[in-house]
Amino acid sequence: MLMTGRWPGRAIVVAWGVAMIGLAGCQNYVIEGKTITGPTPMIAFVDADDPRLDELPVSSAEVLVRRDPDRPGQAESARVFSGNDGTFTVTLDEFGAGWMDEQWEIVARKAGYRSIEHRESLPAADADRVLLIQLTPGQDSDRGGSWQEQYERFR
């Protein structure tokens, strides 16, 4: 049977809408951040004009991001290192990052500093937020990372 009338046009519009929704969920989510030295270890998303972003930077700090850290078999979503000015960029190419309500684990560490882990939901992609990581000089209390990292090291 031959379709006539407005149905072919509606099908095209519906297909286009579905494609746009799918593409919106596939865009990379980008986290801009900075590692600084401070008196207390801390990880938080802050406003881009937060005065703490002007504090003494920590270069070459490792920043790991894990999605849904309580899920068995979870893996790193990203691993980056801060530059000489303490800044870093994390690009997550995972579906739903920044708009799905889920927990993400952020871990920061560097030799000569105490490591820190933090869990929270990611802010919306259009929020003007910067990931501030404040590291404290001292001996690291982290003895090997997550249980998966310990398993891989000792198996």
Backbone hydrogen bonds, N-H to C=O, Kabsch-Sander energy under -0.5 kcal/mol:
donor,donor_aa,acceptor,acceptor_aa,energy
7,W,4,T,-0.6
10,R,6,R,-2.2
11,A,7,W,-2.6
12,I,8,P,-1.8
13,V,9,G,-2.1
14,V,10,R,-2.8
15,A,11,A,-2.6
16,W,12,I,-2.4
17,G,13,V,-2.4
18,V,14,V,-2.5
19,A,15,A,-2.2
20,M,16,W,-2.2
21,I,17,G,-2.2
22,G,18,V,-2.3
23,L,19,A,-2.5
24,A,20,M,-2.1
25,G,21,I,-1.4
26,C,22,G,-0.5
26,C,23,L,-0.8
27,Q,24,A,-0.7
29,Y,92,L,-3.0
30,V,28,N,-0.5
31,I,90,V,-3.0
32,E,30,V,-0.5
33,G,88,F,-2.5
34,K,131,L,-2.4
35,T,86,G,-2.4
36,I,133,I,-2.9
37,T,56,L,-2.4
38,G,135,L,-2.2
42,M,134,Q,-2.0
44,A,132,L,-2.2
46,V,44,A,-0.6
46,V,130,V,-3.1
48,A,128,D,-1.1
50,D,47,D,-1.9
53,L,50,D,-1.7
54,D,51,P,-1.7
55,E,52,R,-1.9
58,V,35,T,-2.1
59,S,57,P,-0.5
60,S,82,S,-1.9
61,A,58,V,-0.5
62,E,109,R,-2.9
63,V,80,V,-3.0
64,L,107,V,-3.0
65,V,78,A,-2.5
66,R,105,E,-2.7
67,R,75,A,-0.7
68,D,103,Q,-2.3
71,R,68,D,-2.1
74,Q,71,R,-1.6
77,S,65,V,-3.4
78,A,65,V,-1.6
80,V,63,V,-2.4
82,S,61,A,-2.2
83,G,87,T,-2.8
86,G,83,G,-2.0
88,F,33,G,-2.0
90,V,31,I,-2.7
91,T,89,T,-0.5
92,L,29,Y,-3.3
92,L,90,V,-0.6
93,D,91,T,-0.6
96,G,25,G,-1.0
97,A,94,E,-1.7
99,W,96,G,-2.0
100,M,96,G,-2.6
102,E,100,M,-1.3
104,W,120,E,-1.9
105,E,66,R,-3.1
106,I,118,H,-3.2
107,V,64,L,-2.6
108,A,116,I,-2.6
109,R,62,E,-2.0
113,Y,110,K,-2.0
114,R,136,T,-2.8
116,I,108,A,-2.3
118,H,106,I,-2.1
120,E,104,W,-2.0
127,A,124,A,-1.9
129,R,127,A,-1.9
130,V,46,V,-3.0
131,L,32,E,-2.6
132,L,44,A,-3.2
132,L,130,V,-0.8
133,I,34,K,-2.7
133,I,131,L,-0.5
134,Q,42,M,-3.4
134,Q,132,L,-0.5
135,L,36,I,-3.1
135,L,133,I,-0.6
138,G,112,G,-2.4
143,R,141,S,-0.6
150,Q,146,S,-2.3
151,Y,147,W,-2.4
152,E,148,Q,-2.6
153,R,149,E,-1.9
154,F,150,Q,-2.1
155,R,151,Y,-1.4
